[in-house]
Amino acid sequence: MSKFVINGGNKLVGEIDISCAKNSLLTILAGCILSEGEIVLHKYPSYTDTECMCNILKHLGAKIKKEGEVLVVDSSSLNSFDIPTELACLVRSSIFALGAIIGKFKKAKVAYPGGCEIGARPIDIHLSGLRQLGVKITERHGYIYCDGKDMHSATIMLDFPSVGATENLIMASVLTKGETVIYNCAKEPEIVDLQEFLNLLGAKISGAGTEKIVINGVAKLGGGEFTPIRDRIVAGTYMIACAMCGGDISLNGANPEHLQSVITKLNKTACQIEASCDKIRVKSDGKPLSLKKIETSVYPGIPTDLQAQLLALQCVSNGSCMIIENLFESRFKHVPELIKMGADIHLRDRVAFVRGVPKLFGAEVFGMDLRGTASLILAGLCAEGYSVVNNARHIDRGYNRIERELSSLGADIKRVD
């Protein structure tokens, strides 16, 4: 199995282009199910998660071709409304296709989703919203069976601002007659991107990025060309890497508005950050100050997808920090591996207490999930000596050849198959 071999201690200097957002692409690909025309997506990176979603679309009958960074999706001949276990188990975001399939066919049979094991992540909010749209749902034998022949518009109040539920209900409502209003929506930039994409195809959606989204159903969607937003989690990861290692890097395409909570935190660590509309520059001496408290939250708060990386930063910062994980109960699997490298961390339920140490030391460690593996790579970049980070497959789910991008900034990292 692939692994990363890292010789730590190099400063990071240079610039890289941030790739399109994995979490935006996944829902946009699901949204392609609703289209009757050809869709062209530009700057498409090869994440394994998005490749899994493409395989789901192919199973449903879509025609997909990739030429360089351009992906073309033709959903005009879809002939299936089911997602089998062998496809759903590979990626959590397979559940995003549920709303689109129901919207298209008024019926669906979808296996329960897989993905990183970072907590229970129940889909009851998704199903509750679909039931309010008139969908009859039966759960048995590991599958979700949906009958949407009596679907109608509705006013829905989400119990929690779930990103996935918000996106699923948008897609389920696009081809449903009447006006559907969703309250207590998630506000993430990826939801705004989904709205812009679907509206380009002919949908009538407004309010994404606020607590209230309104969808006026249309008869059909056509095709079009679209470029998704850049990945704020990838950009945040590289910002934190520079804070840990020291150096001067520029991240082209990164939107500072999407990372304001992280920028505010990093400014307190003695990093110097310059931001324009589509570029973030980070300068650091590699001697960060600890943050007293980091608490994950829904957008625009600290993303849970950057918690592991920020925890790695605190391991080499001057002082102590308390990190509270509010969204997932099993998102500290990277902690024992960081301790192998000399980190001083104590866990209590969903809280990590971190005391910074003068340096980390290279070790062989094992990634357990996508973002936790990223944190181990960051730790290896600033550690003394060699580190081996096993289970590279996790990182490929949401980073486009991370070793190539870090090497271009001066890191000594290579992938070994």
N, C-alpha and C positions, 0 to 999 in steps of 0.2 A: 504494500500500500504506500502511496505517496507520503512524503514527509518533507519538512523544511529544515535545512541545516543553516544555522545563523552564527556568524562570528560577530559578537556585539562590540559596541564602543564607537562606531562611526557616527559623525554628525550627518544630518540630512540637509542637503542643499540642492536646489533646482526647482523645476516646475513640472507639473503633470496635469493632464486633462482628466477631470472627473467624469466617469462613465454615467450613463443613464441609470435612473433609480430602479433597483430590483423590485421594490415594493410598489412602484408605479407600474412597471412593465407587467407584473403579474395580473393586476386587475385590468389593465388595458387589453392584454391578451384574452382574458375572460370576456371583456366587453366586445371583442371581435365576434363572439358567438352571435351577437344580436344583429350583425351587419349582413346585408344582402349584396354588398359590393366588395371590391378589392381594397385592402388596407395596406399602406406602405409605412413601415416604421423605420425611422432613421436613427443612426448611432446606436444600433442594437448590439449589446455586449453578450457574450456567451456565458451567462451564469447557469449553473446546473439546475437551479430552481426554475428559471424561465424555459430552459430546454424541456424540463418535465411538463411544464404547462403547454408547450408546443406539442408534445406527444399526446396530451389529453385532447387538444384541438384536432389533431390528426385522427385520433380514435373516433371523434365525433363526426368526422367526414370532411374536415377543412383541408384545403391544399395550402402547403407552406413551402416557401423557398427562401433561401438565405444567400445573399451575394455580398460578401464583405461585411459592412456594418448596416446593411439594409435587409430588413425582413419583410416579406410580402405574404399576407394572409388573405385567403379567399374562402369565405364561409358560406358561399352561395349554394353549396350542395351538401350541407349538413344532413346526416341521415340517422343519427343516433342521439339519444338523450340520457345515456348512462355513463358513469365513470367507475370502472371496476377497481377492486381493491389494489391490484398490482400497480395501478397508476396513482390512485389517491394516497397510498401509503408513503409515497416518495416525497411529497411536498404538502405542507400544511395549507398552502394557498389554493389547493385544489377545491377547497370549499367555496372560494370566490366564484367558481364557475356555476355553482348551484343556482344563484339568482338569475344569471344570464340564461341558463338552460330552461328554467321555468318560464322566464320571460319570452323565450323563443318558441318553445314547444308546448307550454302550459302543462308540462309534466316532466318529471326527472327521477332518476334512480342513481344515487351517488353514495359511494362508500365513504366511511368516516375517514377524515384526513390524517396524514402523518406529519413529518417534519421534525424539527429539533424538539427534544424532550426537556422543555424548560418550565413545564407546569401543565396543569389540567387544560387550560384554554377551552372551556366549554363553549358550545355553539348554541346554547339555549336562546341567546338574544337574537341570533339570526333566525332561528325557527319561530320564535314568538312573533317577530315582525312579519315573516312570511304568512303565518296563520292569520294575522290581521289584514293581510291582502286577500284573504279568501282561499289560501292554499291549504288543502287537507294533507296532513303529514303523518306517515306511519314509520316507526323505527323498528327494524327487526333484522336479525342475522347480520349485523354489521353494516347495514345499508339504511339510507334515508330515502323513503319513497314519497314522492310529492305529486299530488293531483291538483292542477291549477286551472281546471276547465271553468271554474266559477270565480276566477280572479277579478278583483275590482280595486278601485282606488281606495285610499284610506288615510286617516290621520294617525300617525304612529309616534309614541313617546318611548324612546329607548331607555331601558333601566340604567344603562351605562354607555358613555360615548365610545362604543366599540368601533374601531376602524373597519374591521371586516364586515360587521353587521351593517354599518352605514353604506359601504360599497355594495354589498349584496342586495340590499333593499333598493338602492338606486337602480341597479341593473334589472331587478325584477319588475320595476315600475315603469321603465322607459317605454315599453310596448303595451302597457296596460291602460285602457281607456280611462280618462278622467284625471283629476288632480290629486296627487299623493303628497302629503306633507309629513316630513320626518323631523321630530324635535329631539333635542339633546344629542345632536350628531357629533361625531368626531370631527376635528378641524384640521387634520394633517394635510400638508401640501399635496400628498399623493391623491387625496380625494378631490382637491381642486383640479389636479391634472386629469383625473378620470372624467370629471364634468366637462372640461374643455375638449377632451377627446370625443366623448359621446355627442356633445353639441356640434362638433365638426361634422359628424356623420348624420346629423339631422335631429338629434334629441332636443328636448326643451327642458333644461335643468337649470336652476338658479340657487344661489345661497351656499354653495360649497365653500368651506373655510369658516362658516359660522355655525351657530347652534341649530339653525333651521334651514332645511333644504326642501325645495319645492320641485316636483317632477310633474310636468304635464305630458300625458301619454301621447305618443305618435303612432302612426300605422306601420312605419318601417324605417330602417336606417340604411343609408347608402355606404359608399366607400370614401376614402380620402387618404391624405398623407399627414403624418404627425411625428413630432420629435418629443419624447418624454423629457421630464425634468431630470436634472443631475441628482446623483445619489448623496443625500445629506449625511447618511451614516458612513459611507466610504470617506467623504470629505472630513467628517468629524474624527474618524479613525486616524487619518494622516495628520490632522492638526494635533491630536494627542501624541502621536509618534514623535513629532517635532518637539513638543514640550518635554518629552522624556529624554530624547537623545541630544537635543540642542541642534541648532542650525538655522536655516533660512529657506523656507519653501513657499511656493505659490501654487494655489489650487485653482486652475482655470475652469470656469463653468459653475463653480460652487456659488450658491445663492446664500449670502449671509443672513437674510431674513429667516431662512429655514433653520438656522443654527444659532439664533440669538442667545438662547439659554446656555449653550455650550461656550460661545464666545465670551459671555459675561463671566462664566466660571474660569475659563482659561486666562482671562485678563487678570484675575486675582492670584494666579500662580506665578506672576512675573513674566509671562509671555507678552510679546508685543504683537498685536494683531491689527492689520490694515485690511479694510473691506471695501469693495466697490460693488456695483450691482451684480457682477458675475465673476468675481475673483476674490479669493481670501489669501492673504499673505501672513505667515506666522514666523516670528523670530524668537529664538529661545537660547539661553546660555546652558541649558541642560541641567539647571539646578532649581527645579520648581519648588514653590512653597505649597504646603498642604492647604486643601480646602477644608474648612471645619465640618461641613455637612453637604452631602449630595443625596438628593431624594428624587427618584424617578417618578414621572407623571405623564399624563396624556399631553399632547401638543397644546400649547407651546412650551411645556416644561421639558426637563431633562429626559431624553428618549431612553427607554429601557434597553434599546439596542446599542446604546453607548455606555451602559453601566459598567460592563466588564472592562472596557478600555479605560474608563476613568478610574476604576479601581486599580488597574495596573499602574496608572500615573501616580496614584497616592502611595503606592509601594515604594517609590523612589523620591518622594517629596519630603521636604523638611517640616515635620510636625505630624499631627494625628488627624484623622478624619473618620466620620461616621457616615456610612453609605446605607441608605434605606431603599430596598427594592419593593415598590408598591404594587407592581402589576403581575409578576409571576413568582410563584413560591419556590421554584427550583432553578433559579438563575445564578447560583453561586458555585456551579460545578468546576469552575476554573480556579477557585480558591486553593484547594489542596495542591494543585500543580504549581501555582505561584509560590506556595510555601516551600516546595521543593527547591525553588530558586533563591530562597533566603528571605522571602517576604514575611512580614510580621502582621498576621491577620487573625482575628478571632470572630467567629460567627455566632450569632444568636438569632434563631428564626430567620427573619427576612432582613436582618441588620448585620453589616460587616463593620468591625472596628479595625482600622488600619493605622499602624504606626510606621512612618517612613523609615527606611534604612539607607545607609550611605551608598550601598550598591547591591545589585542582585548578581547572582552567579549562574553561569550556564549550567543547564541540566537537560536530561531527556524528559519531556513532558508529553501529555496526551490531550488533544483537544476533544471536548465532549459535545460541543455544539458550535454553531457559526460564530457568534460574537465572542464566546469564551476562547475559541481558538485564535481569534484576532488579538485578544488581550495577551495571550502567550507569545505570539509573534512580537508584539510591541515590547514585552518584557525581555525577550531574547535580543532585540535590537540594542538595548542599552545595558545588557548584562555583561559581566566580565567573562570572557572565554566563549566556548562554543555551546550552543543549545540545539537540541533536536526537538522539533514540534511535530508529533505524529498526527495522523488522521487529517491530512491535507484536504480530503474530500469535503470536510465541513466548510472550509474557507471558500471553496469554489462555488458554493451555493450563492454567495453574495458579493464576491470580489473577483474582478476580471484580471487574472494572472497577477496577483498581489506581489509575487516575488519580482516580476519584471518592473512594476512601477516603483517598488522600494529600491531596487537596484539602480534605477535611473536617478534616484536621489542620493546615491552613494552608499546605501546599505550593503553589507556583505551577507547576502541571503541567496540560497539556491534550493530548487526543488529536486528531490531525489525520488525516483519511482521504484 
